Amino acid sequence: MRSEDIAKLAGVSRSTVSRVINNYPNVPETTKAKVLRVIEQYQYEPNSFARALAGKRTDTIGLFAISMNEKENATRIYQNSYFAPIVDLVVDTANARGFYVLIHTVYSPGDFQKIKQAFLQKRIDGGILVGTQKDIELVRELVSQDSPLVLIDYDVSEIIAERLNKNHLAIINSMDYEGTAEAIEYLIGLGHQEIGILKGRMSTFSGRERYTAFESTLLNHGLTLRQDYVLEGEFLKETAYAETEKLIKRGKLPTALFCSNDDMAIAAMEAFAKHGIHVPNDISIIGFDDTQLASTISPKLTSVRLPIDDMAKSAVEKVIGLCNNEEAGFSNVSFPTRLVIRDSCKLTAR
C-alpha cells in the first residue's frame, strides 16, 4: 500500500498523510486520528529510504560487528558469546525507543565499504561499531562523515591523539585492566606463582588491556613472566584449544591459567580433560566475560563479569542522543567489571 492509497481511504490529501507520518504539528487532531486509524488498519509502513532522500530521519541505527578473525558465516554473530548478547540488547533497547536496527557483520577489510555506504546512502541515522580492530584510518573516515557514531571497545587515547574526539562520537568501554588485575591478584592470593595466559587479539583494545594488566600484576608481585606460558588464543575456541594442546605437549604446566575470554577458557578445559588433566586439582583456570555457559559447565568457571548490559544499553542511548542532538559533545564511559568466584580455582601446594 502507498501513501496515496492511505490518503484516498482517509479522505485527505497525500501531503496531509506525509505531515502525519512525519509528526508535523500543524495537522488538526481529528484529521490526524483519521489518518492514523487507516495506517493502523492496513499496517502501512513508510519507505525509510524515501524518507531519507527527502531529508527525513529513518529512525534506524546501524550495528556493525567486526569479526575479521572468524570465518564468514551468516549466523556466526548469533553464536558468538560476546556479540550475541550485544545484538539482543541493542535491538531490544533501540526498539523500545522506536528505532529499528540494521545489523551487519564485517569479516574482511572490504566489508568496511558497506558501513560507509550505509551512512552515505542515509539508510541509518547513526551507527554502533563493536569489536573494532586497531584501524584508525577506518575510524577517521567514519568520523569525517559527521554522522552519530559510537565505538564499543576502542582506545580513547588513540582517538584523542588523532584529534578525532568530535561532538558526534562516543566511546563505550569496560574496565578490563582492573578486571584482569583483580583476577590475577586472586590467583596470587591462592598461592599461584606460575601463571599462564591465553591472550586475546592484540589488535583489539580489550585484548591489549587484558594482557597488559596480566603482565603488570605479575611484575608488581615480583613474579616471572614465562614466555612459554603465554599462549596466542586470538579470542577463538579453536585457536585456544590448539595452543593448550601445544602447552600440554611441552610437559610443563603453570599452576594457573588466565584466559582472556570464556570461550578460550572452556576450550582449554576441554583440552586438559582430554589429556586427563583435572581442573582445578591439577591447574586453576579463570575466564573473562562471565558468559551464560560459565555457570553451567563442570567445574563452574570463575570469570570476570563483563558489563555487557550496561555497555549495550549505553551505546544505544548515546547514539540516539546524538541523533536527537541531546548530547553535548564527545563522550567516553567505562563500566566496571567484577570477578565472579566459582569452582575452577583452588589453593596451590606448589
KAPENOR-V172352 format. One record per run of one state. SS is the DSSP state (h for helix, s for strand, l for the rest). FROM is the first residue (numbers start at 1). TO is the last residue. If there is no record, write none. Layout:
# KAPENOR-V172352
((SS:FROM:TO) (SS:FROM:TO))
This chain:
# KAPENOR-V172352
((l:1:2) (h:3:10) (l:11:13) (h:14:21) (l:22:28) (h:29:42) (l:43:47) (h:48:53) (l:54:59) (s:60:66) (l:67:75) (h:76:79) (l:80:82) (h:83:96) (l:97:99) (s:100:106) (l:107:108) (h:109:120) (l:121:125) (s:126:130) (l:131:135) (h:136:143) (l:144:147) (s:148:152) (l:153:155) (h:156:161) (l:162:168) (s:169:174) (l:175:175) (h:176:189) (l:190:194) (s:195:199) (l:200:204) (h:205:220) (l:221:226) (h:227:229) (s:230:232) (l:233:236) (h:237:249) (l:250:255) (s:256:259) (l:260:261) (h:262:274) (l:275:283) (s:284:289) (l:290:291) (h:292:295) (l:296:301) (s:302:305) (l:306:307) (h:308:323) (l:324:330) (s:331:335) (l:336:337) (s:338:340) (l:341:350))
